[in-house]
């Protein structure tokens, strides 16, 4: 149980499931629905509506198979010799969570996210200065199954040296104040045995879950995978839980096995797939980055439990329609610059309330965001 919980501490925000104890290695792409710099051809997902844009193989893919095509032994050799260049996927000094992305030089979409730890004070200090999308070069040891956590199949990197290759600067001005967590864990769950969460990731077909509690991430051991095998990312769930005493950070929970139904999906994201749906909420912007070559627009759905999810607004099947959508949304955004806030991995314009109506696309249990396929005429400004 302890080893499983330590392994779960690599599950983190954004694309990947990684933190500094042990990390799942995934063949994933960008966390937001967009074309890659190379704009490769996309394949339809099995079972996907042929009229809907698929996310099974493409920039929004966040499925959780072991990475294929990445030679982990070659990666180990490079780490211990010339070093490896990649980008920072996530950096959370408060929880000592730092995640590195390595991409196949020949295939942008073939990449892995791996948690980093270090016993060197200079490297730890460098970790604290890192930001998402920074490009760095690291050297160290690639630690495999059995070398630290005997029961965990997940590797991670013990970093011996790190240097900045290129500091990321957002093309969109990030407003002040910068993102700050509004909730604190474990304090905000102290004394509780049940609560509402948003699913961030389903690990190994229900073996474990990463849940969002407002703006924090909680790692949950499921016990019986059948209890969570059906769960999708962005499902709203109510769970009964027990708090683990170790590790202290990040917080770890386990489903309470004494409760008959310790996990209930209260709002299924997959139930929307293929259906027309209307959402009213704040306009969300994912700025262009080294992983996405265009801004991505979305609408926010706030839950009564304080957990929010976003629906990306797309139409890549009708020629010229995505450009019309983007132009319309950017016009509304630019008209109200003073109401933009930093939402950690996105920007939110709280004064621009929109109505979006389209056909929903949710084809993979770990798809980053549900897509809403629509036309520009399906967008309305509500204020």
C-alpha positions in Angstrom: 0.0 0.0 0.0 2.8 2.4 0.9 4.6 1.8 -2.4 1.4 2.4 -4.3 0.7 5.7 -2.5 4.3 6.8 -3.2 3.9 5.9 -6.8 0.7 7.9 -7.0 2.5 11.0 -5.8 3.8 11.4 -9.3 0.3 12.0 -10.7 0.1 15.7 -11.3 -1.8 18.5 -13.1 -1.6 19.1 -16.8 -1.0 16.2 -19.2 0.8 13.8 -17.2 0.5 11.8 -14.1 3.8 12.5 -12.4 5.3 13.7 -9.1 8.6 13.3 -7.3 8.4 9.8 -6.0 7.6 7.6 -8.9 6.1 8.4 -12.3 3.9 6.8 -14.9 5.4 7.0 -18.3 2.8 7.8 -20.9 2.6 8.2 -24.6 0.8 11.5 -24.5 0.5 14.8 -26.3 -0.6 18.3 -25.5 -3.2 18.8 -22.8 -5.2 21.2 -24.9 -7.0 20.4 -28.1 -4.9 21.9 -30.9 -2.7 21.1 -33.8 0.9 20.4 -33.1 3.7 22.4 -34.7 3.9 19.7 -37.4 0.2 19.4 -37.7 0.3 15.6 -38.3 -2.6 13.7 -39.6 -5.0 12.5 -37.0 -6.7 9.1 -36.8 -10.2 8.4 -35.7 -10.6 6.9 -32.3 -12.3 3.5 -32.1 -16.0 4.1 -31.5 -15.8 7.8 -32.1 -18.6 9.6 -34.0 -17.2 10.0 -37.6 -18.6 13.6 -37.5 -16.7 14.5 -34.4 -13.0 15.5 -34.1 -11.2 12.5 -32.5 -8.8 12.9 -29.6 -7.5 9.3 -29.6 -4.4 10.1 -31.6 -3.5 13.8 -31.6 -2.7 16.8 -29.5 -5.4 16.2 -26.9 -4.6 12.6 -26.2 -4.1 11.9 -22.5 -4.6 8.2 -22.5 -2.5 6.1 -20.2 -0.7 3.4 -21.9 3.0 2.8 -21.2 4.9 4.9 -23.7 5.6 3.1 -27.0 8.4 4.2 -29.2 10.5 5.8 -26.4 13.6 3.7 -25.7 13.9 4.0 -22.0 17.3 2.3 -21.9 18.6 4.8 -24.5 17.1 7.6 -22.3 19.0 6.2 -19.3 22.2 6.2 -21.3 21.8 9.8 -22.4 21.0 10.9 -18.9 24.2 9.5 -17.6 26.3 10.8 -20.4 25.6 13.8 -22.6 22.3 14.7 -20.9 18.7 15.1 -22.2 17.0 18.2 -23.3 13.3 18.6 -22.7 10.6 20.9 -21.2 9.2 21.4 -17.8 5.6 20.1 -17.7 4.9 21.2 -14.1 6.7 22.8 -11.2 5.1 23.1 -7.8 7.7 24.0 -5.2 5.1 24.0 -2.3 4.6 20.3 -2.8 8.0 19.6 -4.2 6.5 18.4 -7.5 8.6 18.7 -10.6 7.8 17.1 -14.0 10.0 16.8 -17.0 8.8 16.1 -20.6 11.1 14.2 -23.0 10.0 14.1 -26.7 11.2 11.8 -29.4 13.2 14.1 -31.7 11.6 12.4 -34.7 8.0 12.4 -33.5 6.6 15.3 -31.6 3.6 13.3 -30.4 5.7 10.5 -28.9 6.8 11.8 -25.5 6.9 10.9 -21.8 6.5 12.8 -18.6 8.8 11.8 -15.8 9.0 13.2 -12.2 12.3 14.5 -11.0 13.9 14.4 -7.6 17.4 15.4 -6.4 19.6 15.1 -3.4 21.7 18.1 -4.6 21.0 21.4 -3.0 21.9 23.4 -6.1 19.5 21.3 -8.2 16.7 21.7 -5.7 17.2 25.5 -5.7 17.0 25.4 -9.5 13.8 23.4 -9.3 12.2 26.2 -7.3 13.0 28.7 -10.1 11.5 26.6 -12.9 8.2 27.4 -14.6 6.0 25.4 -16.9 7.3 25.2 -20.5 10.9 26.1 -19.6 13.3 24.2 -21.8 16.1 22.6 -19.7 18.9 20.0 -20.0 19.3 17.4 -17.3 21.7 14.7 -16.3 21.2 12.0 -13.8 20.0 8.5 -13.1 16.9 6.9 -14.6 15.6 4.8 -11.8 13.6 1.7 -12.9 11.3 -0.8 -11.2 12.8 -2.3 -8.1 15.6 0.2 -7.6 13.6 2.3 -5.1 10.0 1.1 -5.0 9.9 -2.7 -5.5 6.2 -2.9 -6.3 6.1 0.1 -8.6 6.5 -0.3 -12.3 7.1 3.5 -12.7 10.5 5.0 -13.4 11.7 8.5 -12.4 14.8 10.6 -12.6 17.2 11.5 -9.9 18.8 14.7 -11.3 22.5 15.4 -10.7 22.7 18.5 -12.8 20.3 20.8 -14.6 20.7 23.9 -16.8 18.3 26.3 -18.5 18.2 26.2 -22.2 15.4 28.7 -22.8 13.1 30.4 -20.3 9.5 30.3 -21.5 7.8 33.7 -22.0 4.1 33.6 -22.6 3.0 35.5 -25.8 0.0 36.7 -23.8 0.5 38.9 -20.8 -0.3 37.0 -17.6 -2.1 39.3 -15.2 -1.2 40.1 -11.6 -1.6 38.7 -9.1 -0.2 35.4 -10.4 -2.1 32.2 -9.6 -2.3 31.3 -5.9 -4.1 28.4 -4.4 -7.4 29.2 -2.6 -7.5 25.9 -0.7 -4.9 24.2 1.4 -4.4 20.6 2.0 -4.6 18.6 4.2 -6.2 21.4 6.3 -9.3 21.8 4.1 -10.1 18.1 4.3 -9.3 17.8 8.0 -11.9 15.9 9.9 -13.8 14.9 6.7 -14.5 11.3 5.6 -16.3 12.2 2.4 -16.3 15.0 -0.2 -16.9 16.0 -3.8 -14.0 15.9 -6.3 -13.3 16.3 -10.0 -11.4 13.4 -11.7 -8.0 14.5 -13.1 -6.8 11.0 -14.2 -7.8 7.4 -14.1 -4.6 5.3 -13.6 -4.2 1.7 -14.9 -7.9 1.2 -15.6 -9.1 2.1 -12.1 -6.2 0.9 -9.9 -5.9 4.5 -8.7 -7.3 8.0 -9.3 -5.9 11.5 -9.2 -8.7 13.8 -8.0 -8.9 17.6 -8.0 -10.2 19.3 -4.9 -10.7 22.8 -6.2 -7.2 23.9 -7.0 -5.3 21.0 -5.4 -4.6 17.5 -6.4 -5.3 14.4 -4.3 -4.0 10.9 -4.9 -6.3 8.1 -4.2 -5.7 4.4 -3.8 -8.8 2.5 -5.1 -8.2 -1.0 -3.8 -10.5 -2.9 -6.1 -10.1 -1.5 -9.7 -13.6 -2.4 -10.5 -14.8 0.5 -8.4 -13.2 3.0 -10.7 -12.6 1.3 -14.0 -15.6 3.2 -15.6 -14.5 6.6 -14.4 -13.5 9.3 -16.9 -11.3 12.4 -16.5 -13.5 15.4 -15.7 -16.2 13.2 -14.1 -17.6 14.7 -10.9 -17.5 12.2 -8.1 -18.4 11.8 -4.5 -16.1 9.5 -2.5 -15.8 8.2 1.0 -12.2 8.1 2.0 -9.5 7.5 4.7 -6.5 9.8 4.9 -3.0 8.2 4.7 -0.5 9.2 7.3 2.4 9.0 4.8 3.6 10.9 2.9 2.6 14.2 4.3 2.9 16.0 1.0 1.2 15.6 -1.3 -1.9 14.4 0.4 -2.8 10.7 -0.2 -6.2 9.1 0.4 -7.7 5.7 0.0 -11.3 4.7 -0.7 -13.0 3.6 2.5 -13.5 -0.2 2.0 -16.0 -0.3 4.8 -18.5 1.7 2.8 -20.6 -0.3 0.4 -20.2 2.2 -2.5 -17.2 4.4 -1.7 -17.2 6.1 -5.1 -20.2 7.5 -6.9 -20.1 9.4 -10.3 -22.4 12.3 -9.7 -21.9 13.9 -13.1 -20.6 11.8 -16.0 -18.6 13.7 -18.7 -18.9 10.7 -21.1 -22.7 10.8 -20.9 -22.5 14.0 -22.9 -20.6 12.4 -25.9 -22.4 12.8 -29.2 -25.1 15.0 -27.6 -25.9 18.7 -28.2 -25.1 20.6 -25.1 -25.2 24.3 -24.1 -22.9 25.8 -21.5 -22.8 29.3 -20.1 -19.7 30.4 -18.4 -16.5 32.5 -18.4 -14.3 32.6 -21.5 -11.1 30.6 -21.1 -7.9 31.0 -23.1 -5.0 28.5 -23.3 -2.2 30.6 -24.8 0.1 29.4 -27.5 3.1 27.5 -26.1 5.9 25.2 -27.2 3.3 22.4 -27.3 0.5 24.2 -29.1 0.9 26.5 -32.1 -2.3 28.5 -31.6 -4.4 29.8 -28.8 -7.1 27.4 -27.6 -10.5 28.8 -26.5 -12.9 27.2 -24.1 -15.9 27.8 -21.9 -15.7 27.2 -18.1 -18.2 25.1 -16.2 -18.2 25.9 -12.5 -19.6 23.3 -10.1 -21.5 23.9 -6.9 -18.7 22.0 -5.2 -16.0 24.6 -6.2 -14.5 22.3 -8.9 -14.4 23.6 -12.4 -13.9 22.0 -15.8 -13.6 23.4 -19.3 -15.0 22.6 -22.7 -12.8 23.5 -25.7 -14.6 25.2 -28.6 -13.6 23.6 -32.0 -14.5 23.1 -35.6 -11.6 21.7 -37.6 -13.9 19.9 -40.1 -15.6 22.9 -41.7 -13.1 24.9 -43.7 -12.5 28.4 -42.3 -14.9 27.9 -39.4 -12.2 27.6 -36.6 -10.8 30.9 -37.7 -14.2 32.5 -37.4 -14.6 31.0 -33.9 -11.2 32.2 -32.8 -11.7 35.7 -34.2 -15.1 36.1 -32.5 -13.8 34.9 -29.1 -10.6 37.0 -29.3 -12.7 40.1 -30.0 -14.7 39.6 -26.9 -11.6 38.8 -24.9 -9.7 41.9 -26.1 -12.7 44.1 -25.2 -12.4 43.3 -21.5 -8.6 43.0 -20.6 -9.0 44.1 -17.0 -11.1 41.1 -16.0 -8.5 38.4 -16.9 -7.2 36.3 -14.1 -4.4 33.7 -13.9 -5.9 30.2 -13.7 -2.6 28.3 -13.4 -2.4 26.6 -16.8 -4.9 28.9 -18.4 -6.3 32.4 -18.4 -9.9 33.1 -17.4 -11.8 36.3 -18.3 -14.4 36.5 -15.6 -16.3 39.4 -17.1 -16.8 37.8 -20.5 -19.7 35.4 -20.0 -20.5 33.4 -23.1 -23.1 30.8 -24.2 -21.7 28.0 -26.3 -23.9 25.3 -27.9 -22.5 22.3 -29.8 -22.0 18.6 -30.1 -19.8 17.1 -27.4 -16.9 14.8 -28.1 -15.5 12.6 -25.2 -13.8 9.5 -26.6 -11.1 8.6 -24.1 -11.2 8.1 -20.3 -8.1 10.4 -19.9 -9.0 13.0 -22.5 -7.8 16.4 -21.1 -11.0 18.4 -21.9 -14.3 17.6 -23.5 -14.6 19.1 -26.9 -17.6 21.1 -28.1 -17.9 21.1 -31.9 -19.8 24.1 -33.0 -20.0 27.0 -35.5 -19.2 30.7 -34.8 -23.0 31.4 -34.9 -23.4 29.1 -31.9 -21.5 31.5 -29.6 -23.3 34.3 -27.9 -22.0 37.0 -25.6 -24.2 37.1 -22.4 -23.1 40.4 -20.8 
